[in-house]
Amino acid sequence: MSLQLETLRSVFQEISAVMHENRDYLIGLDQQNGDGDLGVSMDEGYRAVAKFLETSEETDLGKLFMQCASVFNESAPSSLGTITSFGLMGMAKSLKGKSEASLEDIASAMSAGIEKIMAKAGSKPGEKTILDSLYPAIQVLNAEKDSDSKQAFAVALDAAREGAESTKMMRSVHGRAAYYGDKSIGLLDGGSEVGRLIFEAIARYLGK
């Protein structure tokens, strides 16, 4: 996959569609130990970014991702909305000055994105968050950077699924869910499912 403005438009349209399809599912997950707004914020955030990209004529991927971060943050005022914006900002810095990005560039940018999240949010894998699906998936993507994009994202999606599933055995340490303590063990983390859905959407796009 070669990433440029037109591809980015299509990818975010797919992510937006997947988040909309799973809006109620994410709300239900979040209601177990949160305030239940996860599905709403992710649906509205990704829809706003997809709409923004429809009319944008910016070709610098770094500038585009920075603008997307701003749009997302304004449209999804929630903890994961802010965290997602951090990730997009990290990707923006990595892709600055590029109008086209290879799979290797994309994998590197995604790595920069989760590094930004960890630095800003003070979180790491193993703490029952979106990182538990994103981190292993992006590790796989970097390992598969010389492969066909469709194959690379398919394998990365498998890693994201396994990562999300692993959160059932974790104890929440961040946000409102942390107040539930040991009661959070056994529950699937909604944020980790958002990470899985992002990779599911990209894989779905590449499969078309």
N, C-alpha and C positions, 0 to 999 in steps of 0.2 A: 504494500500500500504506500502510495506517495501522497503525503498530506499537503494540501494547499487549500485556499479559501473554499473552493467548491466542494472538496471532500469534507472539509470541516463542517460546512453547512449540512451535508447529508448525514454525517455521523451524529451531530447534535440533534437533528430531527429524529433520528432513530432512538437516541437515548431519551429524548423527551417523550416519544411514543411509549417506550418501555416503562418509564416512570409513571406515566398516566395510567397505563394498564394495571400497574401494581400499586396505585395510590391507596386503595382500601386495604390491601395486604400490609403495606408499610404502616398505615395508621394503626391497624390491629396489633402489629408487633410492638409498636411504640407505646401503645396503651398498657402493655404489660408492666412496664417500669419507667415510663416517661409521661409526657403530657399529650401524646397522641398526634402531634403536629408533623411528624416526619414525612408522611405521605403527601401532605399538603405542600410543605415547603419544597420538597424535591420535585414534585410535579410542576409547581409554579416557577421554581428557579430554572429548571431546564427548559421549560416552555419559553420563558423570557429570553434566555440565551439563544434558543433556536430562532425566535422571532427577530432578535437583533441581527443575527448573522444573515438573515434573508435579504436585508437591505444594505449591509455593510459592503463597502468596496475596498476596505483595507486589505492589503496582500501580505504585509509583514506579520508573520505568525506570532511573533513576540508581542506586538502591539495588539493583535486580535485577542490573544489569550488574556492580556491585561484588561482589555475592555470587557471581555466575557466575565472576568472575575468581579469587576465592578457591578455589572448587570446582575449577576447571580446574587451578590451580597445584598443588593437593594431589593431583589425580588423574593429572597428566601431568608427573612430575618429570623434565623434559628441557629443553634450551636453548630449543627452540621452544615448549614448554609455558610457560616463563617469559615469553617474548616475546609469546605469545598473551594471557597474563594482563595484560601491560602494555597491550596494545591494548584489551582489555575495560575496563580501568581508565580509559583515556582516553575511551572512549565513555561510561562511567558519569558522569564529570564533566560532559560535554556535555549529557547527558540528565537531569541532576539536577532533581528536582521535577516531571518530566513523566510523566503516566500514559498519554499517547498522543503519538506522533511521526509527522510527515508524512515524505514522501520527502526533502524538503529537510532536515529535522531529522536523518534517518538518514544522509544523505550528509555532513552537517556533523559528526555524531558519529563516523563512520568516519574522517574527516579528522583529528579530534582523536585517534583511536586510533592512527593511524600516526605522528602527531607524537610521541605518548608513546613509541612503540616506538623511533623514531629518537633521541629524547633519552635514553632509558634504556639502550638497547643500543649507542649510538654508531655506528649504521649508517645507510646511505642507499641509495637506488636505484642500481643499477649494480654492486653488490657480491655478486651471486649469492645472494640471500636471498628470503624471502617477500615483502619489499617490492617486488621486481621484478614481481610480478603484482598485488599489492594497490594499489600507488601509482597505476599508470596506470588501473586499473579504477575506483578511487575518484575520480580526476580526471574521468573520463568521467561517473560518476554525479552529480557536482556540476554538470557542464555540462548534464546531462539532467534536473535536479531538477524542472523544470516539465512533464516528459513523463509519460506513463503508466508506472507502476512496472514492469510487465512488459517494456515496450520498453526502459526505462532500464537494467534489470539485464541484459537480453539484450545490449545494446551494451557494457555494462561487462564482461560475461563474455568477449566477443570481445577486449577490451583485456587482460584477465587472461591469456587464452590466449597472445596475442602476447607479453606480458611474460614469461610463464614460458618460452616457447620461446627468447626472447632470452638466457636465462641460459646456454644452451649455449656461447655465444661469450665468456662471462665467466670470470674467474679468481677462485676463492674466496679471500676475505680474512678470513673469520670462522670460529671454531670449529675442530673437528677437520679439516674439509675444507680449511682453509688450509694444512695441512701437505703437501697434495698439490701445492700450487703450480700450475705450468703444466699438470700432469697433469689438473687439474680442468676445463681448457678442453675443450669438446666434450661434456661431461656435462650433462644436464638437472638442475637443482637441485630436490631434493625439497621444500624449503620453499616454493619458488615454485609447485610443483604443489599444495601444500596451499592456498595462496591462491586458485589457480584453482578448486579443488574447492569452496571456500566459496561462491564466486560461482555455480558450477554448481548447487550445492544450492539456493541462494536462487532462481535462475532456474527450477529444476525445481519448487519449491514454488509459485511464482507462475504456472506453466504448468498447474497442476492445476485 
